[in-house]
Amino acid sequence: MLYWEKHDHDNNRHNWYAVTFDHDLLGDLVLTRSWGSLGRRSRQHRKQPIGSADELRAWLQIIGAEREAHGYAVAAVG
């Protein structure tokens, strides 16, 4: 799991974004993205099938770059 947070104290906005990956019931690798506001349950999530470990690494790099570009900082890796 990768987990990012973004804090905008001036506007009292505190957001999070998480990425997990696991195998589904058929054994296929699936990437799940979830996001929302801190202190609230997940508002959105998106599941995406992944073809290989290399494709997973590429997606994690893309998502990480996107989150950093939007002001998020990594808060946990696990």
C-alpha positions, 0 to 999 in steps of 0.5 A: 500500500502507498498512502499520501496526504495533502494539507491545506490549513488555510482552507481547512482541507485535508485530503488523502489518497491510497493505492493498494494492489492484490490478486482477485478471485481469479488470481489476476493482479488488481490495482485499487485507488481510493481517495477522500477527506481525512476524517471521512470514509472513502468517497471514491475508488477505482479498480484496474486490472494489471497485467504484470509486475512491471506494469504495476511498477510503472503505474505506481511511478505514474500515480506517485508523480501525479500525487506529488504534482498535486501537492501530496506527500507520502505518509505511509508505505506498507 
